[in-house]
Amino acid sequence: MKSRILLFIIFILAMGCTTVEVCDENNDSELVARFKTRHEGAPADTTVSALTLYGIREGLSDSLLYDSISTSGFVVPLDPHHNFSSFVLQINGQADTLVISYDQEIYMISYTCGFANLFTIDDNIELSNGVIKSDTILNDMIDAEYEENEEHIWLYL
């Protein structure tokens, strides 16, 4: 009887020392962009009434990421196979192309969770001078472990 109790206590203690890592299933590093306008020289939040956004990848068909939505910004994945990502934005019937260049590193989150990409945005974001007039890079590091309210770039309309 005493051996069963002792065995049970050892089992409970052993289970207490074992941890099970719970992994965030999303290891994607995504760019967060917000639309802005200039009001008396200062940035002001704005909302577009109809955003359609396509991701363009070399050798693949275009991907529709947003379809005619009213929004103040967007979240898009970056291409881990190239050092740039291209997007076509249609805002209220006008089109613009956005090309973001970056350096990237792959790092290990943990044995259970695997790997993620860390992108560092280059200073020269290319715009086709359509709807988007200019940009501001707020945070050039795009990581899978970003905060909920984190913004990477502002796009001025």
C-alpha positions as CSV (number, residue, x, y, z in Angstrom):
1,M,0.0,0.0,0.0
2,K,2.8,2.4,1.0
3,S,4.6,1.6,-2.3
4,R,1.5,2.5,-4.3
5,I,1.2,5.8,-2.5
6,L,4.9,6.5,-3.0
7,L,4.7,5.6,-6.7
8,F,1.6,7.9,-7.1
9,I,3.5,10.8,-5.4
10,I,6.5,10.3,-7.7
11,F,4.2,10.2,-10.7
12,I,2.5,13.4,-9.7
13,L,5.9,15.1,-9.1
14,A,7.2,13.9,-12.5
15,M,4.1,15.2,-14.3
16,G,4.5,18.6,-12.6
17,C,8.1,18.9,-14.0
18,T,7.0,18.2,-17.5
19,T,5.8,21.1,-19.6
20,V,3.9,21.0,-22.9
21,E,4.8,23.9,-25.1
22,V,1.7,25.4,-26.8
23,C,2.7,26.9,-30.1
24,D,1.0,29.8,-31.9
25,E,0.1,28.1,-35.1
26,N,0.7,31.2,-37.2
27,N,4.4,31.7,-37.8
28,D,3.7,34.1,-40.7
29,S,5.5,37.4,-40.6
30,E,3.0,39.9,-42.0
31,L,3.3,43.6,-42.9
32,V,0.8,45.9,-41.3
33,A,0.0,49.1,-43.3
34,R,-2.4,52.0,-42.4
35,F,-3.8,54.6,-44.7
36,K,-3.2,58.3,-43.7
37,T,-3.9,61.7,-45.1
38,R,-2.2,65.0,-44.2
39,H,-4.4,67.4,-42.3
40,E,-2.7,70.8,-41.6
41,G,0.7,69.1,-42.1
42,A,0.1,66.3,-39.5
43,P,-0.8,62.7,-40.3
44,A,-4.5,61.9,-39.9
45,D,-6.3,58.5,-40.0
46,T,-8.4,57.8,-43.0
47,T,-10.6,55.1,-44.3
48,V,-10.9,54.0,-48.0
49,S,-14.4,52.9,-49.0
50,A,-13.3,50.3,-51.5
51,L,-9.9,48.6,-51.3
52,T,-9.1,45.7,-53.6
53,L,-5.6,44.3,-53.1
54,Y,-3.7,41.7,-55.1
55,G,-0.4,40.1,-54.2
56,I,1.9,39.5,-57.2
57,R,4.4,36.7,-57.2
58,E,6.8,35.8,-59.9
59,G,5.7,32.7,-61.8
60,L,2.4,32.4,-60.0
61,S,-1.1,33.8,-60.6
62,D,-2.0,36.9,-58.8
63,S,-3.6,36.4,-55.4
64,L,-6.7,38.4,-54.4
65,L,-6.1,39.4,-50.7
66,Y,-8.9,42.0,-50.2
67,D,-12.0,42.5,-52.3
68,S,-13.8,45.8,-52.3
69,I,-13.7,46.4,-48.5
70,S,-14.0,49.5,-46.5
71,T,-10.8,49.7,-44.3
72,S,-8.2,52.0,-42.8
73,G,-5.4,49.6,-43.4
74,F,-4.4,46.1,-44.4
75,V,-2.2,43.1,-43.3
76,V,-0.3,41.1,-46.0
77,P,2.2,38.3,-45.9
78,L,5.6,38.9,-47.5
79,D,7.2,36.6,-50.0
80,P,9.9,34.5,-48.3
81,H,11.3,33.3,-51.6
82,H,12.4,36.7,-52.9
83,N,13.8,39.9,-51.4
84,F,10.8,41.9,-52.4
85,S,7.0,41.7,-52.5
86,S,4.7,43.4,-55.0
87,F,1.1,44.4,-54.5
88,V,-1.5,46.1,-56.7
89,L,-4.0,48.3,-54.7
90,Q,-7.2,49.5,-56.2
91,I,-8.6,52.2,-54.1
92,N,-12.0,53.7,-55.1
93,G,-11.4,52.7,-58.7
94,Q,-7.8,54.0,-59.0
95,A,-4.9,51.6,-59.1
96,D,-1.4,51.8,-57.6
97,T,1.5,49.4,-57.4
98,L,3.5,49.0,-54.2
99,V,6.8,47.2,-54.2
100,I,8.5,46.6,-50.8
101,S,12.1,45.4,-50.7
102,Y,13.7,43.8,-47.7
103,D,16.4,41.6,-46.2
104,Q,15.3,38.5,-44.4
105,E,16.6,36.0,-41.9
106,I,15.1,32.7,-40.8
107,Y,15.2,32.0,-37.1
108,M,14.0,29.2,-34.9
109,I,11.2,30.0,-32.5
110,S,11.5,26.7,-30.7
111,Y,11.8,23.0,-31.4
112,T,8.0,22.6,-31.2
113,C,7.0,25.7,-33.1
114,G,9.6,25.6,-35.8
115,F,11.0,28.5,-37.8
116,A,9.8,32.0,-38.7
117,N,11.1,34.8,-41.0
118,L,12.4,38.1,-39.8
119,F,12.1,40.8,-42.6
120,T,13.9,44.1,-42.5
121,I,12.3,46.7,-44.8
122,D,14.6,48.7,-47.1
123,D,14.1,52.5,-47.0
124,N,13.0,52.7,-50.6
125,I,9.4,51.6,-51.0
126,E,8.5,51.9,-54.7
127,L,5.2,53.4,-55.6
128,S,3.8,53.9,-59.1
129,N,2.7,57.5,-58.2
130,G,-1.0,56.8,-58.5
131,V,-3.2,56.9,-55.5
132,I,-0.5,56.6,-52.8
133,K,1.4,59.9,-52.6
134,S,4.1,58.9,-50.1
135,D,5.0,56.5,-47.3
136,T,6.5,56.5,-43.8
137,I,8.2,53.5,-42.4
138,L,7.4,53.2,-38.7
139,N,8.9,49.9,-37.8
140,D,11.3,48.3,-40.4
141,M,11.3,44.9,-38.6
142,I,8.5,42.5,-39.5
143,D,8.4,39.5,-37.3
144,A,6.0,36.6,-36.6
145,E,5.8,37.6,-33.0
146,Y,4.4,41.2,-33.5
147,E,2.1,43.0,-31.2
148,E,-1.6,43.3,-31.9
149,N,-1.5,47.1,-32.5
150,E,1.9,47.2,-34.3
151,E,2.1,49.2,-37.6
152,H,5.0,48.9,-40.0
153,I,4.2,51.5,-42.7
154,W,1.8,54.4,-43.3
155,L,0.6,55.0,-46.8
156,Y,-0.5,58.6,-47.5
157,L,-3.4,59.1,-49.9
